[in-house]
Amino acid sequence: METTTKKQELELHIAELERSIAELKVQLKQLEESDQHQAIDNLEAYLATMENRWDTLKDFWPIVQNELRDMFVKMKGDKTK
């Protein structure tokens, strides 16, 4: 009779461990999904930042071109004197 009780105890412990593992798997899945959502949110913010920087560069580039053109024209004028 004693072996039957031990066997039942072991089966009970195994069942409890399996339930615990199942709960941990659910928690892990939830955490992974949360991390994915956070990564997507971060990506959206990064892309918005990059778009803003690109717009700034597009606005700034003509100014740089004009400054360089003026500088080279001035340098060329100084060499001809």
C-alpha positions as CSV (number, residue, x, y, z in Angstrom):
1,M,0.0,0.0,0.0
2,E,2.8,2.3,0.8
3,T,4.2,2.3,-2.8
4,T,0.7,3.3,-4.1
5,T,0.7,6.3,-1.8
6,K,4.2,7.3,-2.9
7,K,3.2,6.8,-6.5
8,Q,0.2,9.1,-6.0
9,E,2.3,11.7,-4.3
10,L,4.8,11.7,-7.2
11,E,2.0,11.9,-9.7
12,L,0.5,14.8,-7.8
13,H,3.9,16.6,-7.7
14,I,4.3,16.0,-11.4
15,A,0.9,17.4,-12.1
16,E,1.7,20.5,-10.0
17,L,5.0,21.0,-11.7
18,E,3.3,20.7,-15.1
19,R,0.8,23.3,-14.1
20,S,3.6,25.6,-12.9
21,I,5.5,25.1,-16.2
22,A,2.3,25.9,-18.2
23,E,1.8,29.1,-16.2
24,L,5.4,30.1,-16.7
25,K,5.1,29.5,-20.5
26,V,2.1,31.8,-20.5
27,Q,3.9,34.5,-18.6
28,L,6.9,34.1,-21.0
29,K,4.7,34.4,-24.0
30,Q,3.1,37.6,-22.6
31,L,6.5,39.1,-21.8
32,E,7.7,38.3,-25.4
33,E,4.6,39.9,-26.9
34,S,5.1,42.9,-24.7
35,D,8.7,43.2,-25.7
36,Q,7.7,43.0,-29.4
37,H,5.1,45.7,-29.0
38,Q,7.7,47.9,-27.2
39,A,10.2,47.2,-30.0
40,I,7.7,48.2,-32.6
41,D,6.9,51.4,-30.7
42,N,10.6,52.2,-30.5
43,L,11.0,51.5,-34.2
44,E,8.2,54.0,-35.0
45,A,9.8,56.6,-32.8
46,Y,13.2,56.0,-34.5
47,L,11.7,56.2,-38.0
48,A,10.0,59.5,-37.0
49,T,13.3,60.9,-35.7
50,M,15.1,59.8,-38.9
51,E,12.5,61.4,-41.1
52,N,12.8,64.6,-39.1
53,R,16.6,64.5,-39.5
54,W,16.3,63.9,-43.2
55,D,13.9,66.8,-43.6
56,T,16.4,69.0,-41.7
57,L,19.2,67.9,-44.0
58,K,17.1,68.5,-47.1
59,D,16.5,72.1,-45.8
60,F,20.1,72.6,-44.8
61,W,21.8,71.2,-47.9
62,P,21.0,74.2,-50.3
63,I,22.5,76.5,-47.7
64,V,25.6,74.4,-47.6
65,Q,25.8,74.4,-51.4
66,N,25.4,78.1,-51.6
67,E,28.1,78.7,-49.0
68,L,30.5,76.4,-50.7
69,R,29.8,77.9,-54.1
70,D,30.4,81.4,-52.7
71,M,33.6,80.3,-51.0
72,F,35.0,78.7,-54.2
73,V,34.0,81.8,-56.2
74,K,35.8,84.0,-53.7
75,M,38.8,81.7,-53.7
76,K,38.9,81.7,-57.5
77,G,38.6,85.5,-57.5
78,D,41.5,85.9,-55.1
79,K,43.7,83.7,-57.2
80,T,43.1,85.8,-60.4
81,K,44.2,89.0,-58.7
